[in-house]
C-alpha cells in the first residue's frame, strides 16, 4: 500500500518523535514547489541524536512501508541530515544549524503544521515504538 504524501509526512514525524526529536514541523509546499509536497523539519540536541532520528525514520519506513529514501546527505557530520523520499523531504538539524539556515523562515508563506510528539507516538505501530 502506498502512503499519501500527508500520511508519509505524519509517519516520518512519528518516527522522529519516537527518538525524542524536538520542534517537529511539516511545511506544505504543494502550491509552491514542483519537486516535493512536504518538508518535515525537526531537531536533535546532538549529532548523535540526529543520527538516531535518521536511523529510526530509515528503518521504520523500510520495515513497515517498504520505503527507502532516494537520497540521503549529511549523515557523516550529522548537523543537517537530509532524507529525500520524493513526496517528502526530511531535514534533521542540530539546534545551532537549524537556527543558522532558518528553513522555516525561508518558506514562511507556506502552510505549516506543528506536531505534538505524544500524539505522533500514537501513530506508530506498538512494535516499532522505543521502549
C-alpha positions as a Python dict, from the first residue, in 0.01 Angstrom:
ca = {
    (1, 'X'): (0, 0, 0),
    (2, 'X'): (134, 340, -98),
    (3, 'X'): (127, 620, 157),
    (4, 'X'): (-19, 955, 57),
    (5, 'X'): (224, 1247, 94),
    (6, 'X'): (31, 1368, 401),
    (7, 'X'): (38, 1024, 565),
    (8, 'X'): (408, 986, 481),
    (9, 'X'): (486, 1322, 646),
    (10, 'X'): (296, 1220, 960),
    (11, 'X'): (466, 879, 970),
    (12, 'X'): (809, 1038, 934),
    (13, 'X'): (727, 1287, 1209),
    (14, 'X'): (612, 999, 1431),
    (15, 'X'): (939, 810, 1385),
    (16, 'X'): (1129, 1130, 1467),
    (17, 'X'): (919, 1180, 1782),
    (18, 'X'): (1000, 823, 1883),
    (19, 'X'): (1365, 928, 1906),
    (20, 'X'): (1282, 1243, 2103),
    (21, 'X'): (1316, 1488, 1814),
    (22, 'X'): (1210, 1839, 1908),
    (23, 'X'): (1027, 2116, 1724),
    (24, 'X'): (879, 1881, 1463),
    (25, 'X'): (701, 2070, 1185),
    (26, 'X'): (574, 1997, 836),
    (27, 'X'): (573, 2263, 567),
    (28, 'X'): (320, 2213, 288),
    (29, 'X'): (498, 2304, -35),
    (30, 'X'): (242, 2167, -280),
    (31, 'X'): (141, 2511, -408),
    (32, 'X'): (495, 2649, -444),
    (33, 'X'): (738, 2366, -528),
    (34, 'X'): (729, 2108, -803),
    (35, 'X'): (991, 1875, -659),
    (36, 'X'): (825, 1775, -330),
    (37, 'X'): (498, 1808, -141),
    (38, 'X'): (623, 1848, 216),
    (39, 'X'): (930, 1927, 421),
    (40, 'X'): (939, 1763, 762),
    (41, 'X'): (1182, 1954, 981),
    (42, 'X'): (1298, 1853, 1327),
    (43, 'X'): (1589, 1890, 1567),
    (44, 'X'): (1808, 1659, 1768),
    (45, 'X'): (2007, 1803, 2056),
    (46, 'X'): (2336, 1645, 1946),
    (47, 'X'): (2497, 1495, 1635),
    (48, 'X'): (2442, 1154, 1788),
    (49, 'X'): (2071, 1220, 1836),
    (50, 'X'): (2027, 1345, 1479),
    (51, 'X'): (2178, 1017, 1358),
    (52, 'X'): (1941, 822, 1583),
    (53, 'X'): (1645, 1015, 1441),
    (54, 'X'): (1768, 941, 1088),
    (55, 'X'): (1810, 573, 1171),
    (56, 'X'): (1458, 548, 1319),
    (57, 'X'): (1298, 710, 1014),
    (58, 'X'): (1503, 500, 771),
    (59, 'X'): (1442, 168, 947),
    (60, 'X'): (1077, 237, 1029),
    (61, 'X'): (980, 327, 674),
    (62, 'X'): (1183, 39, 531),
    (63, 'X'): (1037, -225, 762),
    (64, 'X'): (677, -107, 785),
    (65, 'X'): (617, 51, 445),
    (66, 'X'): (891, -85, 220),
    (67, 'X'): (1019, 267, 151),
    (68, 'X'): (1378, 375, 109),
    (69, 'X'): (1495, 732, 59),
    (70, 'X'): (1602, 824, -290),
    (71, 'X'): (1892, 1019, -146),
    (72, 'X'): (2047, 1088, 194),
    (73, 'X'): (2305, 1354, 271),
    (74, 'X'): (2484, 1476, 581),
    (75, 'X'): (2489, 1159, 791),
    (76, 'X'): (2867, 1168, 843),
    (77, 'X'): (2867, 1514, 1002),
    (78, 'X'): (2508, 1487, 1134),
    (79, 'X'): (2448, 1859, 1183),
    (80, 'X'): (2199, 1866, 894),
    (81, 'X'): (2076, 1533, 763),
    (82, 'X'): (1858, 1542, 452),
    (83, 'X'): (1647, 1241, 352),
    (84, 'X'): (1466, 1262, 18),
    (85, 'X'): (1155, 1045, -7),
    (86, 'X'): (1043, 1239, -319),
    (87, 'X'): (698, 1345, -191),
    (88, 'X'): (852, 1435, 146),
    (89, 'X'): (1198, 1573, 216),
    (90, 'X'): (1318, 1534, 575),
    (91, 'X'): (1556, 1783, 737),
    (92, 'X'): (1708, 1678, 1071),
    (93, 'X'): (1912, 1954, 1232),
    (94, 'X'): (2113, 2022, 1541),
    (95, 'X'): (1969, 2337, 1706),
    (96, 'X'): (2255, 2571, 1602),
    (97, 'X'): (2243, 2454, 1241),
    (98, 'X'): (1866, 2491, 1228),
    (99, 'X'): (1893, 2846, 1363),
    (100, 'X'): (2162, 2928, 1107),
    (101, 'X'): (1978, 2801, 796),
    (102, 'X'): (1627, 2904, 908),
    (103, 'X'): (1435, 2693, 655),
    (104, 'X'): (1104, 2774, 822),
    (105, 'X'): (1167, 3147, 769),
    (106, 'X'): (1272, 3089, 408),
    (107, 'X'): (943, 2908, 342),
    (108, 'X'): (743, 3129, 579),
    (109, 'X'): (447, 3182, 343),
    (110, 'X'): (352, 2814, 313),
    (111, 'X'): (106, 2632, 540),
    (112, 'X'): (279, 2493, 847),
    (113, 'X'): (179, 2214, 1083),
    (114, 'X'): (340, 2176, 1424),
    (115, 'X'): (322, 1829, 1576),
    (116, 'X'): (264, 1720, 1934),
    (117, 'X'): (517, 1440, 2000),
    (118, 'X'): (278, 1247, 2225),
    (119, 'X'): (7, 1246, 1958),
    (120, 'X'): (261, 1136, 1699),
    (121, 'X'): (368, 834, 1904),
    (122, 'X'): (12, 704, 1880),
    (123, 'X'): (59, 691, 1501),
    (124, 'X'): (329, 424, 1526),
    (125, 'X'): (259, 52, 1546),
    (126, 'X'): (319, -70, 1902),
    (127, 'X'): (605, -293, 1784),
    (128, 'X'): (807, -1, 1650),
    (129, 'X'): (789, 242, 1944),
    (130, 'X'): (1106, 265, 2152),
    (131, 'X'): (1095, 109, 2494),
}
